[in-house]
Amino acid sequence: MAQIRGTAGYHLGGPNPFGGPKDEGADPSPLDAIREQTSKIEDLLDSVSEPIKPYLPAIGRFLIVVTFLEDALRIMTQWNDQLVYLNAYRHIPNGLTHLFLIINVVTMIICSVMVIIRKHSDYAVAGLMAVVVTQALGYGLIFDLNFFLRNLSVIGGLIMVLSDSWVRKTKAFAGLPQLDEKDRKMYFQLAGRVLLIFLFIGFVFSGEWSVWRIVTSVVGLIACIMVVVGFKAKFSATLLVLILSIFNVLVNNFWTLHEHHPHKDFAKYDFFQILSIVGGLLLLVNSGPGQFSIDEKKKVY
């Protein structure tokens, strides 16, 4: 652990050079005080979550792709409405609308199942990312800021799936050098952490302001910054999981709306997208922030 600065930096309160007892009065820095408190909370969370910890990667992967599975089901159950929208409002020819929807549904189902069962994760993630891009173009949402920020976070969750699969490969062959895998894993873990927090940025700058919203936004933004820089990333990711889960249940409670309510589909879409980002954060909690983080640098020094 790095030397605590204060009187210790000038050897005024440090250990006796002649072997006497150490002076316990050295003043800790604010960062060390925060680290000490969050470490206690992390230890408590570890002990509480011990029974589900082996299942955390599977839960995270399922939550990440659940928005794609819901989207595929929604397209199939609203097939005619989808065709009319694409043809009448997006001016896509009839034959292409059918092809567009079929390719999207098949890709989402197959790639989601591959992610869940951990088979060919690279190809599965690439397929789901392609769906995100093609749907943004096909439905004309590419310039919708809220949609853009949410899907950046979904992509961040998919990147965490890649990182998690590479972690497992490295563990499986721990005795062999894995330099390429290790380097890719570091960069992708960093990219995944950064992209995951964009959903919360969209939340902060949309909707009506209230005292509850201001407090939630401030706490959430602090947690987002901690996730990005990798300072107590597991604790801050857990805090974001808690905030987003409560927000999701209270705000996107589509099950309380009437079947024909105009906002039911939007609330359902938002609900499952937030579940996807929660899944990415759970993978971050499980695998850690990676080497490009303050947490890892602290271990080195």
Backbone as numpy.savetxt, mean C-alpha at the origin, in Angstrom:
# Nx Ny Nz CAx CAy CAz Cx Cy Cz
23.75 1.34 17.17 22.90 2.53 17.17 23.78 3.76 17.17
23.41 4.77 16.41 24.22 5.97 16.31 24.31 6.64 17.67
25.43 7.36 17.91 25.63 8.01 19.20 24.61 9.11 19.39
24.00 9.17 20.57 23.00 10.19 20.86 23.71 11.52 21.05
23.22 12.55 20.37 23.86 13.86 20.46 23.24 14.65 21.62
24.01 15.53 22.17 23.60 16.34 23.31 24.87 16.65 24.07
24.87 16.48 25.37 26.10 16.65 26.12 27.12 15.59 25.75
26.61 14.45 25.22 27.52 13.36 24.86 28.45 13.76 23.74
28.00 14.67 22.87 28.82 15.09 21.74 30.07 15.82 22.19
30.04 16.39 23.39 31.21 17.12 23.90 31.90 16.37 25.03
31.52 15.12 25.24 32.11 14.25 26.28 31.92 14.83 27.68
30.78 15.60 27.85 30.52 16.18 29.16 29.69 15.23 30.03
28.90 14.41 29.37 28.06 13.49 30.14 28.26 12.06 29.71
29.33 11.75 29.01 29.55 10.42 28.47 30.16 9.49 29.48
30.56 8.33 29.04 31.14 7.33 29.96 32.49 7.78 30.48
32.80 7.37 31.66 34.07 7.69 32.29 35.20 7.00 31.54
36.21 7.77 31.03 37.30 7.14 30.27 38.16 6.21 31.10
38.03 6.28 32.43 38.86 5.45 33.29 38.12 4.21 33.77
36.97 3.95 33.11 36.29 2.69 33.39 35.23 2.77 34.46
34.88 3.97 34.90 33.84 4.12 35.91 32.47 3.88 35.31
31.42 4.00 36.11 30.06 3.76 35.63 29.63 4.84 34.64
28.74 4.48 33.70 28.27 5.42 32.70 27.30 6.40 33.32
27.31 7.61 32.78 26.36 8.63 33.20 25.08 8.43 32.42
23.96 8.23 33.09 22.69 7.96 32.43 21.95 9.24 32.09
22.56 10.40 32.30 21.85 11.66 32.11 21.95 12.23 30.72
22.52 11.50 29.75 22.63 12.02 28.38 21.24 12.26 27.82
21.06 13.44 27.20 19.72 13.80 26.71 19.47 13.19 25.34
18.39 12.40 25.21 18.07 11.77 23.92 17.51 12.80 22.95
17.74 12.56 21.66 17.18 13.43 20.64 15.70 13.13 20.48
14.90 14.07 19.93 13.48 13.81 19.71 13.25 12.58 18.83
14.12 12.38 17.83 13.97 11.24 16.93 14.13 9.93 17.68
15.11 9.90 18.61 15.31 8.69 19.40 14.14 8.44 20.34
13.55 9.53 20.87 12.39 9.38 21.75 11.20 8.80 20.99
10.98 9.30 19.76 9.89 8.78 18.92 10.15 7.32 18.59
11.42 7.01 18.25 11.78 5.64 17.89 11.53 4.69 19.06
11.86 5.15 20.27 11.67 4.30 21.45 10.20 4.00 21.69
9.35 5.04 21.57 7.92 4.84 21.82 7.28 3.97 20.74
7.62 4.24 19.47 7.03 3.44 18.39 7.53 2.00 18.44
8.75 1.79 18.93 9.26 0.42 19.07 8.43 -0.36 20.08
8.02 0.30 21.15 7.18 -0.36 22.15 5.83 -0.74 21.54
5.27 0.20 20.73 3.98 -0.09 20.08 4.14 -1.23 19.08
5.25 -1.22 18.31 5.50 -2.29 17.35 5.61 -3.64 18.04
6.29 -3.68 19.18 6.42 -4.93 19.93 5.05 -5.43 20.38
4.20 -4.49 20.83 2.85 -4.86 21.26 2.04 -5.39 20.08
2.14 -4.70 18.92 1.41 -5.13 17.72 1.90 -6.51 17.26
3.21 -6.74 17.36 3.77 -8.05 16.97 3.20 -9.17 17.83
3.11 -8.91 19.12 2.60 -9.95 20.02 1.11 -10.20 19.79
0.35 -9.12 19.51 -1.09 -9.27 19.29 -1.36 -9.98 17.96
-0.57 -9.63 16.93 -0.83 -10.17 15.58 -0.10 -11.49 15.31
0.55 -12.04 16.31 1.33 -13.27 16.12 0.52 -14.41 15.49
-0.75 -14.63 15.90 -1.50 -15.76 15.32 -1.77 -15.61 13.82
-1.92 -14.36 13.33 -2.25 -14.19 11.91 -1.03 -13.85 11.05
0.12 -13.68 11.68 1.31 -13.26 10.93 1.67 -14.21 9.79
1.58 -15.55 9.96 1.90 -16.44 8.82 0.96 -16.26 7.62
-0.25 -15.74 7.89 -1.25 -15.60 6.82 -1.28 -14.18 6.24
-0.45 -13.28 6.80 -0.49 -11.87 6.39 -0.19 -11.67 4.90
0.84 -12.34 4.32 1.08 -12.17 2.88 -0.09 -12.61 2.02
-0.73 -13.73 2.40 -1.87 -14.21 1.63 -3.05 -13.25 1.72
-3.28 -12.71 2.92 -4.37 -11.74 3.09 -4.08 -10.48 2.27
-2.82 -10.02 2.33 -2.44 -8.83 1.57 -2.62 -9.01 0.08
-2.19 -10.16 -0.43 -2.32 -10.42 -1.87 -3.79 -10.48 -2.29
-4.62 -11.13 -1.48 -6.03 -11.22 -1.81 -6.67 -9.83 -1.83
-6.38 -9.02 -0.83 -6.97 -7.67 -0.77 -6.51 -6.81 -1.94
-5.27 -6.98 -2.37 -4.76 -6.18 -3.49 -5.56 -6.44 -4.76
-5.91 -7.70 -5.01 -6.58 -8.03 -6.27 -8.11 -8.06 -6.14
-8.64 -7.85 -4.93 -10.09 -7.95 -4.76 -10.82 -6.88 -5.57
-10.20 -5.72 -5.76 -10.83 -4.67 -6.58 -10.96 -5.10 -8.03
-9.98 -5.88 -8.53 -10.05 -6.37 -9.91 -11.12 -7.45 -10.05
-11.23 -8.32 -9.04 -12.27 -9.35 -9.08 -13.66 -8.73 -9.02
-13.82 -7.71 -8.18 -15.11 -7.01 -8.09 -15.43 -6.31 -9.39
-14.41 -5.73 -10.01 -14.61 -5.02 -11.28 -15.04 -6.00 -12.38
-14.41 -7.16 -12.41 -14.78 -8.18 -13.41 -16.22 -8.63 -13.20
-16.62 -8.84 -11.93 -17.99 -9.25 -11.63 -18.98 -8.15 -12.01
-18.61 -6.89 -11.75 -19.49 -5.77 -12.07 -19.70 -5.64 -13.58
-18.64 -5.84 -14.36 -18.76 -5.76 -15.82 -19.69 -6.86 -16.33
-19.54 -8.07 -15.77 -20.38 -9.18 -16.23 -21.84 -8.99 -15.86
-22.11 -8.43 -14.68 -23.50 -8.24 -14.24 -24.14 -6.99 -14.85
-23.31 -6.08 -15.37 -23.83 -4.86 -16.00 -23.37 -4.79 -17.46
-23.35 -5.92 -18.11 -22.77 -6.04 -19.45 -23.39 -5.05 -20.44
-24.70 -5.01 -20.51 -25.37 -4.14 -21.48 -25.13 -2.66 -21.18
-25.15 -2.30 -19.90 -24.88 -0.90 -19.53 -23.47 -0.49 -19.92
-22.52 -1.41 -19.74 -21.13 -1.14 -20.11 -21.01 -0.92 -21.62
-21.68 -1.77 -22.39 -21.62 -1.65 -23.86 -22.21 -0.33 -24.33
-23.35 0.05 -23.73 -24.00 1.31 -24.12 -23.11 2.50 -23.80
-22.50 2.49 -22.62 -21.63 3.61 -22.23 -20.44 3.74 -23.17
-19.77 2.63 -23.42 -18.58 2.66 -24.29 -18.92 3.08 -25.71
-20.10 2.65 -26.17 -20.49 2.95 -27.55 -21.07 4.36 -27.69
-21.98 4.73 -26.78 -22.69 6.00 -26.91 -21.87 7.19 -26.42
-21.13 7.00 -25.33 -20.43 8.12 -24.71 -18.94 8.16 -25.05
-18.35 6.98 -25.25 -16.92 6.94 -25.60 -16.71 6.73 -27.09
-17.80 6.51 -27.84 -17.78 6.40 -29.30 -16.82 5.29 -29.79
-16.84 4.17 -29.07 -16.06 3.00 -29.47 -16.98 2.09 -30.29
-16.57 1.64 -31.46 -17.42 0.79 -32.31 -17.89 -0.47 -31.57
-19.05 -0.97 -31.96 -19.69 -2.10 -31.27 -18.79 -3.32 -31.11
-18.16 -3.76 -32.17 -17.32 -4.94 -32.07 -16.17 -4.76 -31.09
-15.58 -3.57 -31.10 -14.45 -3.30 -30.20 -14.90 -3.21 -28.74
-16.12 -2.74 -28.51 -16.60 -2.67 -27.11 -16.68 -4.07 -26.50
-17.21 -5.04 -27.28 -17.28 -6.43 -26.79 -15.87 -6.97 -26.52
-14.96 -6.74 -27.46 -13.59 -7.24 -27.32 -12.89 -6.60 -26.11
-13.10 -5.29 -25.95 -12.51 -4.55 -24.84 -12.95 -5.14 -23.50
-14.24 -5.38 -23.34 -14.77 -5.89 -22.08 -14.34 -7.33 -21.83
-14.36 -8.16 -22.87 -13.97 -9.57 -22.71 -12.51 -9.67 -22.29
-11.64 -8.92 -22.97 -10.20 -8.97 -22.63 -9.98 -8.50 -21.20
-10.67 -7.45 -20.79 -10.50 -6.92 -19.43 -10.96 -7.93 -18.39
-12.13 -8.53 -18.61 -12.67 -9.49 -17.63 -11.77 -10.71 -17.51
-11.38 -11.29 -18.64 -10.53 -12.49 -18.63 -9.18 -12.19 -17.98
-8.57 -11.05 -18.35 -7.27 -10.69 -17.78 -7.36 -10.49 -16.28
-8.39 -9.78 -15.82 -8.52 -9.51 -14.38 -8.71 -10.80 -13.58
-9.53 -11.71 -14.08 -9.79 -12.94 -13.33 -8.55 -13.83 -13.30
-7.95 -14.08 -14.46 -6.78 -14.98 -14.53 -5.61 -14.41 -13.74
-5.30 -13.12 -13.95 -4.14 -12.52 -13.26 -4.37 -12.41 -11.76
-5.60 -12.14 -11.33 -5.89 -12.06 -9.90 -5.68 -13.42 -9.24
-6.15 -14.48 -9.88 -5.97 -15.83 -9.33 -4.48 -16.17 -9.26
-3.71 -15.77 -10.29 -2.27 -16.03 -10.28 -1.57 -15.31 -9.14
-2.00 -14.09 -8.84 -1.42 -13.36 -7.72 -1.74 -14.05 -6.40
-2.98 -14.48 -6.23 -3.41 -15.12 -4.98 -2.65 -16.41 -4.72
-2.47 -17.23 -5.77 -1.80 -18.53 -5.59 -0.28 -18.43 -5.78
0.24 -17.20 -6.00 1.68 -16.95 -6.12 2.30 -17.71 -7.29
1.65 -17.68 -8.43 2.18 -18.31 -9.63 2.42 -17.25 -10.70
3.66 -17.18 -11.19 4.01 -16.23 -12.26 3.57 -14.81 -11.91
3.98 -14.36 -10.73 3.55 -13.05 -10.24 3.96 -11.92 -11.18
5.13 -12.05 -11.83 5.60 -10.99 -12.74 4.59 -10.76 -13.86
4.16 -11.85 -14.49 3.22 -11.73 -15.61 1.84 -11.28 -15.11
1.44 -11.76 -13.94 0.13 -11.40 -13.40 0.07 -9.91 -13.09
1.11 -9.39 -12.47 1.15 -7.96 -12.13 1.18 -7.11 -13.41
1.96 -7.54 -14.40 2.00 -6.80 -15.67 0.62 -6.76 -16.32
-0.12 -7.89 -16.28 -1.46 -7.93 -16.85 -2.42 -7.00 -16.13
-2.36 -6.97 -14.80 -3.26 -6.10 -14.03 -2.91 -4.62 -14.21
-1.62 -4.31 -14.34 -1.23 -2.93 -14.62 -1.74 -2.50 -16.00
-1.69 -3.41 -16.96 -2.21 -3.11 -18.30 -3.71 -2.83 -18.24
-4.43 -3.56 -17.39 -5.87 -3.32 -17.22 -6.13 -1.92 -16.67
-5.33 -1.51 -15.67 -5.49 -0.17 -15.10 -5.34 0.90 -16.17
-4.31 0.75 -17.02 -4.05 1.74 -18.06 -5.15 1.72 -19.13
-5.52 0.54 -19.62 -6.52 0.45 -20.69 -7.89 0.93 -20.22
-8.24 0.66 -18.96 -9.53 1.14 -18.46 -9.53 2.66 -18.30
-8.41 3.21 -17.88 -8.31 4.68 -17.78 -8.52 5.32 -19.14
-7.95 4.72 -20.17 -8.11 5.24 -21.54 -9.52 4.95 -22.08
-9.98 3.72 -21.90 -11.27 3.31 -22.45 -12.45 4.04 -21.85
-12.41 4.29 -20.54 -13.52 4.97 -19.88 -13.32 6.48 -19.78
-12.22 6.98 -20.33 -11.99 8.42 -20.35 -11.68 9.03 -19.00
-11.01 8.27 -18.13 -10.73 8.75 -16.77 -9.27 9.12 -16.56
-8.51 9.17 -17.64 -7.07 9.39 -17.53 -6.74 10.75 -16.92
-7.65 11.74 -17.11 -7.37 13.09 -16.60 -8.17 13.40 -15.34
-8.83 12.40 -14.78 -9.52 12.56 -13.50 -8.50 12.41 -12.38
-8.23 13.49 -11.63 -7.15 13.49 -10.65 -7.37 12.45 -9.56
-8.60 12.37 -9.05 -8.89 11.42 -7.97 -8.67 9.98 -8.45
-9.17 9.67 -9.65 -8.98 8.35 -10.24 -7.49 8.07 -10.44
-6.76 9.08 -10.92 -5.33 8.93 -11.19 -4.56 8.60 -9.91
-4.83 9.34 -8.83 -4.12 9.13 -7.56 -4.46 7.75 -6.97
-5.73 7.37 -7.04 -6.13 6.08 -6.51 -5.44 4.94 -7.24
-5.37 5.07 -8.56 -4.76 3.98 -9.33 -3.25 3.95 -9.21
-2.63 5.09 -8.91 -1.20 5.07 -8.57 -0.99 4.22 -7.32
-1.89 4.37 -6.34 -1.77 3.57 -5.12 -2.01 2.09 -5.40
-2.98 1.79 -6.28 -3.23 0.39 -6.65 -1.99 -0.20 -7.32
-1.37 0.58 -8.20 -0.12 0.13 -8.85 0.97 -0.07 -7.80
0.99 0.81 -6.79 1.95 0.63 -5.70 1.75 -0.70 -4.99
0.48 -1.08 -4.77 0.19 -2.38 -4.16 0.65 -3.53 -5.03
0.46 -3.41 -6.34 0.91 -4.45 -7.27 2.44 -4.56 -7.26
3.12 -3.42 -7.15 4.58 -3.45 -7.07 5.03 -4.15 -5.79
4.28 -3.96 -4.70 4.61 -4.67 -3.46 4.45 -6.18 -3.63
3.50 -6.61 -4.50 3.37 -8.04 -4.80 4.64 -8.56 -5.47
5.16 -7.80 -6.43 6.43 -8.18 -7.08 7.55 -8.27 -6.07
7.65 -7.25 -5.23 8.71 -7.22 -4.22 8.59 -8.41 -3.28
7.36 -8.74 -2.88 7.14 -9.88 -1.98 7.55 -11.19 -2.64
7.26 -11.33 -3.94 7.62 -12.57 -4.64 9.14 -12.69 -4.76
9.84 -11.56 -4.96 11.30 -11.60 -5.05 11.93 -11.87 -3.70
11.30 -11.37 -2.62 11.79 -11.70 -1.27 11.75 -13.21 -1.07
10.66 -13.83 -1.50 10.50 -15.27 -1.32 11.51 -16.05 -2.15
11.77 -15.56 -3.36 12.77 -16.25 -4.20 14.14 -16.18 -3.55
14.47 -14.99 -3.00 15.78 -14.82 -2.38 15.91 -15.73 -1.16
14.82 -15.84 -0.39 14.87 -16.70 0.79 15.01 -18.16 0.40
14.41 -18.52 -0.71 14.44 -19.92 -1.12 15.84 -20.37 -1.52
16.68 -19.42 -1.98 18.05 -19.74 -2.39 19.04 -18.88 -1.61
18.91 -18.92 -0.29 19.69 -18.02 0.55 21.18 -18.26 0.43
21.60 -19.46 0.06 23.02 -19.76 -0.01 23.68 -19.30 -1.30
22.90 -18.82 -2.25 23.45 -18.41 -3.54 23.37 -16.92 -3.71
24.31 -16.31 -4.43 24.26 -14.86 -4.66 23.06 -14.49 -5.53
22.33 -13.44 -5.12 21.13 -13.02 -5.83 21.21 -11.51 -6.07
22.29 -11.02 -6.64 22.52 -9.59 -6.73 21.45 -8.88 -7.56
21.10 -9.44 -8.70 20.11 -8.81 -9.55 18.75 -8.76 -8.86
18.35 -9.87 -8.28 17.07 -9.93 -7.57 17.07 -8.94 -6.41
18.19 -8.87 -5.69 18.28 -8.00 -4.52 18.16 -6.54 -4.92
18.86 -6.15 -5.99 18.80 -4.77 -6.46 17.40 -4.40 -6.91
16.78 -5.27 -7.70 15.42 -5.00 -8.17 14.46 -4.88 -6.99
14.62 -5.75 -6.02 13.74 -5.74 -4.86 13.84 -4.41 -4.12
15.06 -3.87 -3.95 15.25 -2.62 -3.24 14.52 -1.47 -3.93
14.70 -1.38 -5.25 14.09 -0.28 -5.99 12.57 -0.42 -6.03
12.08 -1.63 -6.18 10.64 -1.82 -6.25 9.97 -1.62 -4.90
10.65 -1.98 -3.81 10.09 -1.70 -2.49 9.96 -0.20 -2.26
10.97 0.55 -2.69 10.92 2.01 -2.58 9.78 2.58 -3.42
9.67 2.14 -4.67 8.61 2.62 -5.56 7.24 2.26 -5.00
7.08 1.05 -4.49 5.81 0.63 -3.91 5.42 1.48 -2.73
6.38 1.79 -1.84 6.09 2.63 -0.67 5.62 4.02 -1.10
6.30 4.59 -2.07 5.96 5.95 -2.52 4.57 5.97 -3.16
4.27 5.01 -4.03 3.00 5.01 -4.75 1.81 4.71 -3.84
2.03 3.91 -2.80 0.92 3.54 -1.92 0.28 4.73 -1.24
1.03 5.80 -1.00 0.50 6.91 -0.21 -0.30 7.91 -1.05
-0.35 7.74 -2.37 -1.06 8.71 -3.20 -2.56 8.69 -2.95
-3.11 7.55 -2.56 -4.54 7.50 -2.24 -4.87 8.49 -1.12
-4.00 8.53 -0.12 -4.27 9.41 1.02 -4.15 10.87 0.60
-3.24 11.17 -0.30 -3.13 12.55 -0.80 -4.43 12.95 -1.50
-5.00 12.02 -2.28 -6.29 12.28 -2.92 -7.38 12.50 -1.89
-7.34 11.74 -0.80 -8.33 11.90 0.27 -8.23 13.27 0.92
-6.99 13.75 1.13 -6.78 15.03 1.81 -7.36 16.19 1.00
-7.16 16.15 -0.31 -7.54 17.29 -1.14 -8.90 17.14 -1.81
-9.74 16.23 -1.32 -11.09 16.09 -1.87 -12.09 15.98 -0.73
-13.30 16.44 -0.97 -14.34 16.37 0.05 -14.41 17.63 0.89
-15.41 17.66 1.78 -15.62 18.81 2.64 -14.77 18.71 3.90
-14.30 19.86 4.37 -13.42 19.89 5.53 -14.24 19.89 6.82
-13.73 19.19 7.82 -14.32 19.16 9.15 -13.18 18.93 10.14
-13.48 19.07 11.42 -12.44 18.86 12.44 -11.91 17.43 12.36
-12.85 16.46 12.21 -12.44 15.06 12.10 -11.54 14.86 10.89
-11.90 15.49 9.77 -11.13 15.32 8.53 -9.74 15.94 8.66
-9.65 17.10 9.32 -8.35 17.76 9.50 -7.43 16.90 10.37
-7.96 16.39 11.49 -7.15 15.55 12.39 -6.69 14.29 11.67
-7.62 13.64 10.96 -7.28 12.43 10.22 -6.24 12.70 9.15
-6.39 13.84 8.45 -5.46 14.18 7.38 -4.05 14.44 7.92
-3.96 15.15 9.05 -2.65 15.46 9.63 -1.95 14.18 10.09
-2.68 13.33 10.84 -2.10 12.07 11.32 -1.72 11.18 10.14
-2.62 11.11 9.15 -2.35 10.27 7.98 -1.17 10.75 7.16
-1.04 12.07 6.99 0.09 12.60 6.22 1.41 12.35 6.92
1.42 12.46 8.24 2.63 12.14 9.00 3.01 10.67 8.80
2.00 9.80 8.87 2.24 8.37 8.65 2.72 8.11 7.22
2.16 8.84 6.24 2.58 8.69 4.85 4.05 9.07 4.67
4.45 10.18 5.28 5.85 10.61 5.19 6.77 9.56 5.81
6.34 8.99 6.94 7.14 7.94 7.59 7.25 6.71 6.71
6.17 6.38 5.99 6.22 5.23 5.07 7.19 5.50 3.93
7.13 6.71 3.35 7.97 7.04 2.19 9.45 6.99 2.55
9.82 7.61 3.69 11.24 7.65 4.06 11.68 6.36 4.75
10.70 5.49 5.09 11.06 4.23 5.73 11.45 4.38 7.18
10.86 5.36 7.88 11.11 5.52 9.30 9.96 4.89 10.08
10.25 3.82 10.81 9.22 3.06 11.51 8.09 2.73 10.53
8.49 2.20 9.38 7.54 1.97 8.28 6.45 0.97 8.67
6.80 -0.05 9.44 5.79 -1.04 9.82 4.73 -0.42 10.72
5.17 0.41 11.67 4.22 1.08 12.56 3.34 2.04 11.78
3.94 2.87 10.91 3.17 3.87 10.16 2.24 3.21 9.15
2.68 2.09 8.53 1.80 1.37 7.61 0.62 0.76 8.35
0.86 0.24 9.56 -0.23 -0.28 10.38 -1.22 0.82 10.74
-0.70 2.01 11.06 -1.56 3.15 11.38 -2.41 3.53 10.18
-1.83 3.53 8.98 -2.60 3.84 7.76 -3.65 2.78 7.48
-3.32 1.51 7.73 -4.30 0.43 7.57 -5.51 0.68 8.47
-5.24 1.09 9.70 -6.32 1.35 10.66 -7.17 2.53 10.21
-6.51 3.64 9.81 -7.24 4.84 9.37 -8.09 4.55 8.14
-7.48 3.90 7.14 -8.20 3.63 5.89 -9.35 2.65 6.10
-9.15 1.67 6.98 -10.21 0.68 7.24 -11.41 1.34 7.90
-11.16 2.20 8.90 -12.27 2.91 9.56 -12.97 3.83 8.58
-12.18 4.58 7.81 -12.75 5.49 6.80 -13.59 4.70 5.79
-13.10 3.56 5.37 -13.78 2.76 4.35 -15.15 2.29 4.84
-15.19 1.81 6.09 -16.45 1.29 6.64 -17.45 2.42 6.89
-16.97 3.58 7.34 -17.87 4.67 7.68 -18.35 5.46 6.47
-17.50 5.60 5.45 -17.82 6.48 4.32 -18.29 5.69 3.09
-17.62 4.57 2.79 -17.95 3.81 1.58 -18.85 2.61 1.89
-19.79 2.79 2.82 -20.67 1.69 3.24 -21.79 1.51 2.21
-21.43 0.97 1.05 -22.37 0.79 -0.05 -23.51 -0.15 0.29
-23.29 -1.06 1.25 -24.31 -2.04 1.63 -25.51 -1.38 2.32
-25.36 -0.13 2.78 -26.49 0.57 3.42 -27.34 1.33 2.41
-26.86 1.44 1.17 -27.57 2.21 0.15 -28.58 1.32 -0.58
-29.65 1.96 -1.06 -30.66 1.24 -1.83 -30.07 0.72 -3.13
-30.61 -0.38 -3.64 -30.08 -1.03 -4.82 -29.95 -0.09 -6.01
-30.90 0.85 -6.14 -30.89 1.76 -7.27 -30.37 3.15 -6.90
-29.71 3.26 -5.77 -29.14 4.56 -5.36 -28.05 4.96 -6.36
-28.03 6.23 -6.82 -27.06 6.65 -7.85 -25.60 6.55 -7.42
-25.35 6.57 -6.11 -23.96 6.54 -5.64 -23.52 5.16 -5.16
-24.38 4.17 -5.29 -24.05 2.83 -4.78 -22.82 2.25 -5.49
-22.80 2.31 -6.83 -21.67 1.76 -7.59 -20.37 2.49 -7.29
-20.46 3.83 -7.12 -19.26 4.61 -6.81 -18.72 4.24 -5.43
-19.63 4.10 -4.45 -19.20 3.73 -3.10 -18.58 2.34 -3.09
-19.18 1.40 -3.85 -18.63 0.05 -3.93 -17.25 0.04 -4.57
-17.10 0.82 -5.66 -15.81 0.92 -6.35 -14.74 1.47 -5.40
-15.08 2.56 -4.69 -14.12 3.16 -3.76 -13.77 2.19 -2.64
-14.77 1.46 -2.14 -14.55 0.52 -1.04 -13.51 -0.53 -1.41
-13.67 -1.14 -2.58 -12.76 -2.21 -2.98 -11.39 -1.68 -3.39
-11.34 -0.45 -3.91 -10.03 0.13 -4.23 -9.22 0.38 -2.96
-9.89 0.88 -1.93 -9.18 1.10 -0.66 -8.74 -0.23 -0.06
-9.56 -1.28 -0.19 -9.13 -2.60 0.27 -7.85 -3.04 -0.44
-7.75 -2.71 -1.72 -6.56 -3.06 -2.49 -5.31 -2.38 -1.93
-5.46 -1.12 -1.56 -4.31 -0.37 -1.02 -3.98 -0.85 0.39
-4.99 -1.21 1.16 -4.76 -1.81 2.48 -3.94 -3.09 2.34
-4.25 -3.88 1.29 -3.48 -5.10 1.04 -2.01 -4.80 0.77
-1.74 -3.75 0.00 -0.35 -3.35 -0.25 0.36 -2.93 1.03
-0.35 -2.22 1.89 0.23 -1.80 3.17 0.50 -3.01 4.07
-0.37 -4.03 4.01 -0.14 -5.24 4.80 1.12 -5.98 4.33
1.35 -5.99 3.01 2.60 -6.59 2.51 3.81 -5.80 2.99
3.66 -4.46 3.09 4.74 -3.63 3.62 4.99 -3.95 5.08
3.93 -4.12 5.84 4.06 -4.50 7.26 4.78 -5.83 7.38
4.48 -6.76 6.48 5.06 -8.10 6.56 6.52 -8.13 6.13
6.85 -7.47 5.01 8.20 -7.60 4.45 9.15 -6.49 4.88
8.61 -5.39 5.43 9.47 -4.28 5.82 9.69 -3.32 4.66
10.34 -2.17 4.94 10.47 -1.12 3.93 11.57 -1.34 2.90
12.47 -2.29 3.13 13.58 -2.49 2.20 14.81 -1.68 2.60
15.86 -1.80 1.80 17.15 -1.21 2.18 17.20 0.30 2.00
16.38 0.85 1.08 16.34 2.30 0.92 15.39 2.90 1.95
15.78 2.87 3.22 14.91 3.37 4.28 15.76 3.71 5.51
15.20 4.59 6.34 15.89 4.96 7.57 15.98 3.75 8.50
14.93 2.92 8.53 14.94 1.74 9.40 16.14 0.83 9.10
16.41 0.58 7.81 17.51 -0.30 7.42 18.85 0.37 7.66
18.95 1.67 7.38 20.21 2.39 7.63 20.56 2.36 9.11
19.52 2.43 9.95 19.75 2.40 11.39 20.37 1.07 11.82
19.96 -0.01 11.15 20.53 -1.33 11.47 22.01 -1.38 11.09
22.36 -0.70 9.97 23.75 -0.71 9.51 24.65 0.04 10.46
24.16 1.21 10.92 25.00 2.03 11.78 24.81 1.77 13.25
